[in-house]
Amino acid sequence: MEDSTEVIDLLVIGGGTAGIVGAKTAARLGARTVLVEYARTGGDCLWTGCVPSKTLLSAAGTSATERSLSGSSTDFAAVRQRISSAIAAIEPEDSPAALESAGVTVMSGSARFTGPGEATVDGRKIRFRQALIATGSAPTLPPIPGLDDAPLVVTSETIWDLETLPERLVIIGGGPIACELGQAFARLGSQVVILARSAILPKEDRDAAALVRDSLRSDGVQVIENAAVDRISNDNDGTRTVVHTKDGQEYPADVILAATGRKARTRGLGLDLVGVDCDGSGQVVVDEAMRSSNPTIWAAGDVTAYPEFTHLAGVHASTAASNAILGLRWKVSKVIPRVTFTSPEVAAVGVTEARTKTHTTSTIQHAHTDRAITENQTNGFTRIIIGKGGRIVGGTIVGPRAGESLAELTLAVDQGLSTRALSGVTHPYPTYNDALWNAAVAHARSGLESPAARVAVKALAGLNRWRTDRLKRQRNAQ
């Protein structure tokens, strides 16, 4: 695409999930859409995030079983090939060809805003009516003395470049990435240490985090919580790297994985030239319609302050693109589901702990869920949080396929359903969703235990007995 005085409808900067969904949405609405990507379309999810990590987790589970049965070591080359195959199978859906077939013009290069309604892509000028910033985020390295000198430090982006399985892997961080990759590499055969600054999975229900902690340790992971990393020491010949904590402990490492956060990719976009505000962390500030401080520029995905989830990036980008092209002000939902894909999985949405006097909880342990019993996977639970009027406001599910069970709970929270409504829905048996249904049933039944409810039930039962007896007498008299 050469310099042109023609004005396009939507300029999308970034070819990850948010950019792809946003561009396709706009094109379907008949808008002339240009997507600019400086590297490769597909984004972190395809190349370094969801796809490789979930493939790794699956391969690690299989490897752990095989090693326990035969005592053989992991074929890491085969694991890497499996990851590559998964990426190759999904990549065509996110390719420039797929975008072009959907009506999107794809440009390779780095985009920069130069003024109102104008941008350049590697020097080529583009004029636009609306723009969507979808440049995502990148992992950051913590400011730990000696980390820059360590011979092999990786992030969630670069760990996929490892050609051999590390014998000793030290992970700095305790969030979902640290727990998922820590468990996967432990099951592959690495000696794994997780150094969490506070507790692991700090945003999750504490009972859920405890089950994950126990599972990690049973897989051989050394989980150290409230660990403050002081420095990294490295021998001059690069043969020994040690992670030192402030309490004097030392953890030798062949590879260090830094899983301590990410930073929005906004540098160099020229946002100041078009009046787009960013917060103190460099994330684009948007309203509930995903519009920035410039009314013609929108943003979606990890570049904003919203949680960094692929599913959220897609939904937000679709909303932003629709608003931009149609002149609408649709707002994004505040109900955001999340899943940590450890074994067991931890899935959560909305309120996950009773925060006020109006909140109550209903918990079903999976030891009392028939499907979990039949599969010998009882180490989990389903917990829902209930607000005023019996409305379900959130909850946590821990166990196999918890992410699938979460979909129904997410719908209940989003639509403001009550436990009474959910308990009235027929559920197939036996499934893990029995636990969610039974949690709703238990709370709905608890409403019958109040003095007023008992009086009402007794009165209704008495009235029905009277009617039944009356009808019986009438029939006998005929």
C-alpha positions in Angstrom: 0.0 0.0 0.0 1.6 3.2 -1.2 1.0 6.8 0.1 -2.5 7.7 -0.7 -5.0 10.5 -0.2 -7.7 7.9 0.2 -8.9 7.6 3.8 -9.4 4.1 5.2 -12.1 3.4 7.7 -10.1 1.5 10.4 -6.4 1.3 10.9 -5.5 -1.6 13.2 -2.0 -1.6 14.8 -1.0 -5.1 15.9 -1.7 -8.6 14.6 -2.4 -10.6 17.7 -5.8 -11.8 18.9 -7.2 -8.3 19.5 -5.9 -7.0 16.2 -7.2 -10.0 14.2 -10.6 -10.0 15.8 -11.0 -6.3 15.5 -9.9 -6.1 11.9 -12.2 -9.0 10.9 -15.1 -7.5 12.7 -14.7 -4.2 10.9 -14.3 -5.8 7.5 -17.5 -7.8 8.1 -19.2 -4.5 8.7 -18.1 -3.3 5.3 -15.3 -1.1 6.5 -12.1 -0.6 4.5 -9.6 -2.0 7.1 -5.8 -2.1 7.2 -4.0 -4.2 9.8 -0.3 -3.5 10.4 1.9 -6.1 12.1 5.7 -5.6 12.5 6.5 -9.3 13.0 4.1 -12.2 12.5 0.3 -12.3 12.8 -1.1 -14.5 15.5 0.4 -12.7 18.5 1.6 -14.1 21.8 -1.3 -16.5 22.2 -0.3 -18.5 19.1 3.5 -18.3 19.2 4.5 -18.0 22.9 1.4 -18.2 25.0 -1.8 -20.2 25.1 -1.1 -22.6 22.3 2.5 -23.7 23.2 1.9 -23.6 26.9 -1.2 -25.8 26.9 0.4 -28.2 24.4 3.4 -28.4 26.8 1.1 -29.1 29.7 -0.6 -31.9 27.8 2.7 -33.4 26.7 4.1 -33.1 30.2 1.2 -35.0 31.6 1.8 -37.8 29.1 5.5 -37.8 29.8 5.1 -38.0 33.5 2.9 -41.1 33.1 5.3 -42.8 30.8 8.3 -42.0 33.0 6.5 -43.5 36.0 5.7 -46.7 34.2 9.0 -47.2 32.3 11.5 -45.0 34.1 12.6 -43.6 30.7 13.7 -40.0 30.3 11.7 -37.4 28.4 12.2 -37.0 24.7 12.4 -33.2 24.8 12.8 -33.0 21.0 9.5 -34.9 20.6 7.8 -32.4 23.0 9.2 -29.5 21.0 7.9 -31.1 17.8 4.5 -31.6 19.3 4.4 -27.9 20.2 5.5 -26.9 16.7 2.8 -29.1 15.2 0.1 -27.5 17.3 1.2 -24.1 16.3 1.3 -25.1 12.6 -2.2 -26.5 12.8 -3.7 -23.3 14.2 -1.5 -20.7 12.4 -3.4 -20.7 9.1 -6.5 -19.2 10.9 -4.4 -16.2 12.0 -2.3 -15.9 8.8 -2.2 -12.8 6.6 -3.9 -14.9 3.9 -6.9 -15.6 6.2 -7.1 -11.9 7.0 -6.9 -10.9 3.4 -9.7 -13.4 2.5 -11.8 -11.8 5.2 -11.4 -8.4 3.5 -8.6 -7.0 5.5 -5.5 -5.4 3.9 -2.4 -6.6 5.8 0.8 -4.5 5.9 4.1 -5.6 7.3 6.0 -2.9 9.2 6.0 -0.6 12.3 3.2 1.9 12.5 3.4 5.3 14.2 0.8 8.0 14.6 2.0 11.3 13.1 -1.0 13.6 13.6 -4.8 13.6 13.7 -6.1 10.9 11.3 -2.6 10.1 10.0 0.0 7.5 10.6 3.1 6.1 8.8 4.2 2.5 8.3 7.9 2.4 7.8 7.6 5.8 6.1 4.5 5.1 4.1 1.7 7.5 5.0 -1.8 6.3 5.8 -4.9 8.4 6.5 -7.7 6.9 8.6 -11.0 7.8 10.1 -10.7 5.5 13.1 -7.8 3.4 14.6 -7.5 0.5 17.0 -4.4 0.0 19.0 -3.8 -3.7 19.6 0.0 -3.9 20.2 -0.2 -6.2 23.2 2.4 -6.5 25.9 5.8 -8.0 26.5 7.4 -9.8 29.5 9.5 -7.7 31.8 12.6 -8.6 33.8 12.7 -7.7 37.5 15.5 -5.4 38.6 17.5 -8.1 40.4 21.3 -7.6 40.8 23.2 -10.1 38.6 20.2 -11.1 36.5 21.5 -9.4 33.4 24.8 -11.4 33.8 23.2 -14.8 34.2 24.0 -17.0 31.2 20.5 -18.3 30.6 17.5 -16.2 31.6 14.2 -16.8 29.8 10.7 -15.4 29.9 7.3 -16.8 28.8 8.3 -15.6 25.3 11.8 -17.1 25.1 11.5 -20.3 27.0 10.3 -22.0 23.8 13.7 -21.5 22.4 15.3 -24.0 24.8 16.6 -27.0 22.8 17.3 -29.2 25.8 15.4 -29.8 29.0 17.0 -27.9 31.9 18.1 -30.0 34.7 17.5 -27.2 37.3 14.9 -24.6 36.6 14.4 -21.7 39.0 11.2 -19.6 38.4 11.0 -16.2 39.9 7.2 -15.4 40.3 4.2 -17.2 41.6 1.4 -16.4 39.2 -0.4 -18.6 36.7 2.5 -18.6 34.2 5.0 -19.7 37.0 2.7 -22.4 38.2 1.8 -23.8 34.8 5.3 -23.9 33.4 6.7 -25.0 36.7 4.4 -28.0 36.9 5.0 -28.8 33.2 8.8 -28.8 33.4 8.7 -30.8 36.7 6.6 -33.5 35.0 9.1 -33.5 32.1 11.9 -34.3 34.6 13.4 -30.9 35.5 14.2 -30.0 39.1 12.0 -27.0 39.6 12.0 -24.3 42.2 9.3 -21.6 42.3 10.2 -18.5 44.3 7.0 -16.5 44.9 7.2 -13.0 46.3 4.0 -13.6 48.3 1.8 -16.6 47.9 1.3 -18.5 44.7 -1.8 -17.6 42.7 -2.4 -14.5 45.0 -5.6 -13.5 43.1 -7.3 -16.9 43.6 -9.3 -18.4 46.4 -6.9 -19.5 49.1 -8.3 -23.0 49.3 -7.8 -23.3 45.5 -4.2 -22.1 45.7 -3.5 -24.6 48.5 -4.7 -27.5 46.3 -2.4 -26.2 43.5 0.5 -25.9 45.9 0.0 -29.4 47.1 -0.2 -30.7 43.6 3.0 -28.9 42.5 4.9 -30.3 45.5 3.6 -33.8 44.8 5.1 -33.4 41.3 8.4 -32.5 42.9 8.3 -28.7 42.6 10.0 -26.9 45.5 7.5 -24.1 46.2 8.9 -21.3 48.3 6.4 -18.6 49.2 7.2 -15.1 50.6 10.6 -15.4 49.0 12.4 -12.1 48.3 15.1 -12.6 45.7 18.2 -10.7 46.7 20.6 -11.2 43.9 22.0 -13.6 41.3 25.6 -14.8 41.4 27.5 -16.2 38.4 30.9 -17.8 38.2 33.2 -16.1 35.8 33.3 -19.2 33.5 29.5 -19.4 33.4 29.4 -22.9 34.9 27.4 -22.0 38.0 24.5 -19.7 38.6 22.8 -19.3 42.0 19.7 -17.4 43.0 20.0 -15.9 46.4 17.1 -14.9 48.6 17.2 -12.4 51.4 16.8 -15.0 54.0 20.2 -16.5 53.0 18.9 -19.4 50.9 20.7 -20.4 47.7 19.1 -22.1 44.7 21.4 -23.3 41.9 20.0 -22.9 38.4 20.8 -24.0 34.9 17.9 -21.8 33.6 16.1 -18.9 35.3 12.5 -18.2 34.2 11.4 -14.6 35.1 7.6 -14.7 35.4 7.1 -11.4 37.2 4.9 -9.3 34.9 4.4 -7.7 31.5 4.5 -4.2 30.1 2.3 -2.7 27.4 3.9 -2.2 24.0 3.1 1.5 23.5 6.6 3.0 23.1 7.3 4.5 19.7 3.6 4.7 18.6 3.5 8.5 18.7 0.5 8.5 21.1 1.4 11.9 22.4 1.0 13.3 18.8 -2.7 12.2 18.7 -3.7 12.9 22.3 -3.9 9.3 23.5 -3.4 9.1 27.3 -1.5 6.2 29.0 -1.5 5.4 32.7 1.7 5.2 34.9 2.4 1.7 33.6 2.3 2.8 29.9 -1.1 1.2 29.2 -3.6 2.9 27.0 -6.4 4.4 29.1 -9.8 3.5 27.7 -13.5 3.9 28.8 -16.1 1.1 29.0 -16.6 1.3 25.3 -12.8 0.8 24.7 -12.4 4.3 23.4 -9.2 6.2 24.3 -8.9 9.9 25.2 -8.9 10.5 21.5 -12.5 9.8 20.3 -11.3 8.3 17.0 -8.8 6.0 18.5 -9.6 2.8 20.4 -7.6 0.1 22.1 -8.0 -3.5 23.1 -6.1 -6.4 24.5 -3.0 -6.4 26.7 -2.1 -2.9 25.7 -4.9 -1.7 28.1 -5.2 -2.1 31.8 -7.7 -4.9 31.6 -6.6 -8.5 32.6 -4.2 -10.1 30.0 -6.5 -12.8 28.6 -6.8 -13.9 25.0 -10.5 -14.4 25.3 -10.9 -10.9 26.7 -8.8 -9.3 24.0 -11.0 -10.8 21.3 -14.3 -9.7 22.9 -13.0 -6.2 23.7 -11.6 -5.8 20.2 -14.9 -6.8 18.6 -16.7 -4.3 20.7 -14.2 -1.6 19.9 -14.3 -2.2 16.2 -18.1 -2.3 16.2 -18.3 1.0 18.1 -15.7 2.6 15.8 -17.4 1.7 12.5 -21.0 2.0 13.5 -20.7 5.0 15.8 -22.1 3.0 18.8 -21.1 3.1 22.5 -21.5 -0.6 23.4 -19.9 -1.3 26.8 -17.8 -4.3 27.6 -19.0 -6.7 30.3 -17.3 -6.5 33.7 -17.7 -10.2 34.2 -14.3 -11.7 33.3 -13.6 -15.4 33.6 -10.1 -16.8 34.1 -8.5 -20.2 34.2 -5.1 -21.4 35.4 -4.4 -24.6 33.6 -2.4 -26.4 36.2 -3.4 -29.9 37.5 -5.9 -29.4 39.0 -7.3 -26.5 37.0 -8.4 -23.4 38.8 -11.3 -21.5 37.2 -12.8 -18.4 38.6 -15.2 -15.5 37.8 -16.6 -12.5 39.6 -16.4 -12.3 43.3 -14.4 -15.3 44.7 -14.7 -14.6 48.4 -17.4 -13.3 50.7 -16.5 -9.6 51.0 -19.6 -8.2 52.7 -22.3 -9.2 55.2 -24.7 -9.8 52.3 -22.4 -12.4 50.7 -22.8 -16.1 51.5 -21.0 -19.1 50.1 -22.0 -22.6 49.0 -19.3 -25.2 48.5 -19.4 -28.7 47.2 -16.3 -30.8 47.7 -15.6 -33.0 44.7 -15.3 -36.0 47.0 -19.1 -35.8 47.0 -19.4 -35.5 43.2 -20.1 -38.8 41.5 -18.1 -38.1 38.3 -15.1 -37.1 40.3 -15.4 -40.3 42.3 -15.7 -42.5 39.2 -12.5 -40.9 37.7 -10.7 -40.9 41.0 -10.2 -37.1 40.7 -11.8 -35.9 43.9 -9.1 -33.4 44.9 -11.1 -30.3 44.1 -14.2 -28.3 44.9 -16.9 -25.9 43.5 -17.7 -22.8 45.5 -20.2 -20.1 44.5 -20.6 -16.7 46.1 -24.2 -15.5 46.5 -25.4 -11.9 47.0 -28.7 -10.3 47.7 -31.8 -12.0 46.6 -29.9 -15.3 46.1 -28.1 -13.8 43.0 -24.9 -15.6 42.0 -22.0 -13.0 42.0 -19.0 -15.3 41.4 -17.2 -18.4 42.4 -14.3 -20.8 42.0 -14.1 -24.3 40.5 -11.0 -26.5 41.1 -10.6 -29.8 39.3 -10.4 -31.5 35.9 -11.9 -29.4 33.1 -12.8 -26.6 35.5 -12.5 -24.2 32.6 -15.4 -25.9 30.8 -17.6 -25.9 34.0 -16.8 -22.2 34.5 -18.8 -21.3 31.3 -22.2 -21.9 33.0 -21.1 -20.1 36.2 -19.9 -17.1 34.1 -23.3 -17.0 32.3 -25.1 -17.1 35.7 -23.0 -14.2 37.0 -23.3 -12.2 33.8 -27.1 -12.6 33.7 -27.7 -12.1 37.4 -29.2 -15.6 37.8 -30.2 -16.8 41.3 -29.3 -20.1 42.8 -33.0 -20.9 42.6 -32.9 -20.4 38.8 -29.7 -22.5 38.4 -31.0 -25.3 40.6 -34.1 -25.5 38.5 -32.2 -26.3 35.3 -31.9 -30.0 34.5 -28.2 -31.1 34.3 -26.9 -34.3 32.7 -25.5 -36.9 35.1 -22.8 -37.7 35.9 -20.7 -34.6 35.1 -18.3 -32.4 37.0 -21.0 -29.7 36.6 -23.1 -31.7 39.2 -21.0 -29.9 41.8 -22.1 -26.5 40.5 -25.7 -27.5 40.4 -25.6 -29.1 43.8 -24.0 -25.9 45.2 -26.9 -23.9 43.8 -29.4 -26.5 45.1 -27.9 -26.4 48.6 -28.2 -22.7 48.8 -31.7 -22.6 47.4 -32.8 -25.3 49.9 -31.3 -23.3 52.7 -33.9 -20.7 52.1 -36.5 -23.2 53.3 -34.8 -23.4 56.7 -35.8 -19.9 57.9 -38.6 -19.7 60.4 -40.8 -17.8 58.0 -40.3 -20.4 55.3 -41.0 -23.3 57.6 -44.3 -21.7 58.7 -45.2 -21.1 55.0 -44.3 -24.6 54.0 -46.2 -26.1 56.9 -49.3 -24.0 56.1 -49.2 -25.0 52.4 -48.8 -28.7 53.3 -51.7 -28.5 55.7 -53.9 -26.7 53.2 -53.1 -29.3 50.6 -53.9 -32.2 53.0 -57.2 -30.5 53.8 -58.0 -30.2 50.0 -57.0 -33.8 49.4 -59.2 -35.1 52.2 -62.1 -33.0 51.2 -62.0 -34.3 47.6 -61.8 -37.9 49.0 -64.9 -37.4 51.1 -66.7 -35.9 48.2 -65.9 -38.9 46.0 -67.0 -41.3 48.7 -70.3 -39.5 49.1 -71.2 -39.9 45.5 
